Amino acid sequence: MDLANTPFFGMLRQRLDQLSQRQQLIAENIANASTPGYRPRDVDTAAFERMLSSSSSGGGGITLARTNAGHMGSGGAANGGVAVVTRDDSETTIDGNAVVLEEQMARAAETRMQFETGIALYQKGLELMRMAARAPGR
């Protein structure tokens, strides 16, 4: 039995992948805070909510459309199936840079807290699996 293929661990793994991708984009945004014309990118956070609602309503979870034979399937997409959107922060400088460091740092902290919550859920799930596999009375 592969734990990664169970619905709970599979969905949790996708969430952690999404958060990892988001943290990488935030780091890129911070690194380009002085680049003229740079517009910050972020993960489409609503995508996970949509996936979660479709999964819980019996829709079978995420199904990715493959419009080209060269596209990777849902099991191994390079970006983990995460949609990246360009989202300007609250201010844009005169040179066209739309990165506000304070907002990016707040997003980084929020993403870290969500990641830690996901890790805690993963560990709790493993504990439950171990408890279920243990012989009675041990």
C-alpha positions as CSV (number, residue, x, y, z in Angstrom):
1,M,0.0,0.0,0.0
2,D,1.4,3.3,-1.1
3,L,0.5,6.0,1.4
4,A,1.0,8.7,-1.3
5,N,-1.9,7.3,-3.2
6,T,-4.4,7.4,-0.4
7,P,-6.8,10.3,-0.7
8,F,-5.7,12.0,2.6
9,F,-2.0,11.8,2.0
10,G,-2.3,12.5,-1.7
11,M,-4.3,15.7,-1.1
12,L,-1.9,16.7,1.6
13,R,1.1,16.1,-0.6
14,Q,-0.5,18.3,-3.3
15,R,-1.1,21.0,-0.8
16,L,2.5,20.9,0.4
17,D,3.8,21.0,-3.2
18,Q,1.6,24.0,-3.8
19,L,2.9,25.8,-0.7
20,S,6.5,25.0,-1.7
21,Q,5.9,26.4,-5.1
22,R,4.3,29.5,-3.6
23,Q,7.3,30.0,-1.3
24,Q,9.7,29.8,-4.3
25,L,7.7,32.4,-6.2
26,I,7.7,34.7,-3.1
27,A,11.5,34.4,-2.9
28,E,11.7,35.3,-6.6
29,N,9.5,38.3,-6.0
30,I,11.7,39.5,-3.2
31,A,14.8,38.9,-5.2
32,N,13.4,41.1,-8.0
33,A,12.1,43.9,-5.7
34,S,14.5,46.3,-7.4
35,T,14.0,45.1,-11.0
36,P,12.4,47.8,-13.2
37,G,9.1,46.6,-14.6
38,Y,8.9,43.4,-12.6
39,R,5.4,42.2,-11.6
40,P,5.1,39.8,-8.7
41,R,3.8,36.3,-9.3
42,D,1.9,34.1,-6.9
43,V,0.2,30.7,-6.9
44,D,-3.5,30.7,-7.7
45,T,-4.6,30.0,-4.1
46,A,-8.2,29.4,-5.1
47,A,-7.1,26.4,-7.2
48,F,-6.5,24.3,-4.1
49,E,-9.9,25.3,-2.7
50,R,-11.6,24.3,-6.0
51,M,-9.7,21.0,-6.0
52,L,-10.7,20.4,-2.4
53,S,-14.4,21.2,-3.0
54,S,-14.5,19.0,-6.1
55,S,-12.8,16.2,-4.2
56,S,-15.1,16.4,-1.2
57,S,-18.3,16.6,-3.4
58,G,-17.4,13.3,-5.1
59,G,-16.0,14.9,-8.2
60,G,-12.9,12.7,-8.1
61,G,-10.4,15.5,-7.5
62,I,-8.2,17.2,-10.0
63,T,-8.2,16.2,-13.6
64,L,-5.8,18.1,-15.8
65,A,-6.6,18.7,-19.4
66,R,-3.8,17.6,-21.8
67,T,-4.1,19.7,-24.9
68,N,-0.8,18.6,-26.3
69,A,1.0,15.2,-26.3
70,G,4.1,16.9,-24.9
71,H,2.2,18.0,-21.8
72,M,3.0,16.0,-18.6
73,G,0.2,14.1,-16.9
74,S,-1.2,14.9,-13.5
75,G,1.3,12.6,-11.8
76,G,4.4,14.5,-12.8
77,A,3.8,18.0,-13.9
78,A,6.9,20.2,-13.6
79,N,5.1,22.8,-11.5
80,G,3.0,20.3,-9.6
81,G,-0.2,21.3,-11.4
82,V,0.0,24.7,-9.7
83,A,-1.4,27.6,-11.6
84,V,0.8,30.7,-11.4
85,V,-0.8,34.1,-11.6
86,T,0.7,37.6,-11.9
87,R,-0.7,39.7,-9.0
88,D,0.5,43.2,-8.4
89,D,1.0,44.3,-4.8
90,S,-0.7,47.5,-3.5
91,E,1.8,49.9,-5.0
92,T,3.7,50.2,-8.2
93,T,6.9,52.3,-8.4
94,I,7.6,54.8,-11.1
95,D,9.9,52.3,-12.9
96,G,7.0,49.8,-13.1
97,N,8.1,47.4,-10.3
98,A,5.0,46.2,-8.4
99,V,6.7,44.4,-5.5
100,V,6.0,45.6,-2.0
101,L,8.5,43.9,0.3
102,E,6.2,44.1,3.4
103,E,3.4,42.3,1.5
104,Q,5.7,39.7,0.2
105,M,7.1,39.0,3.7
106,A,3.5,38.7,5.1
107,R,2.8,36.2,2.3
108,A,6.0,34.3,3.2
109,A,5.0,34.1,6.9
110,E,1.5,33.0,6.0
111,T,2.8,30.3,3.6
112,R,5.2,29.1,6.3
113,M,2.4,28.7,8.8
114,Q,0.3,26.8,6.3
115,F,3.2,24.5,5.5
116,E,3.8,23.8,9.2
117,T,0.1,23.0,9.6
118,G,0.3,20.6,6.6
119,I,3.4,18.9,8.1
120,A,1.6,18.5,11.5
121,L,-1.4,16.9,9.7
122,Y,1.0,14.6,7.8
123,Q,2.7,13.5,11.0
124,K,-0.7,13.0,12.7
125,G,-1.9,10.9,9.8
126,L,1.2,8.7,10.0
127,E,0.6,8.3,13.8
128,L,-2.9,7.2,13.1
129,M,-1.7,4.7,10.4
130,R,0.9,3.3,12.9
131,M,-1.8,3.0,15.6
132,A,-4.1,1.2,13.2
133,A,-1.4,-1.2,12.1
134,R,-0.3,-2.1,15.7
135,A,-1.3,-5.4,17.2
136,P,-4.1,-5.1,19.8
137,G,-2.8,-4.7,23.3
138,R,0.6,-3.3,22.3
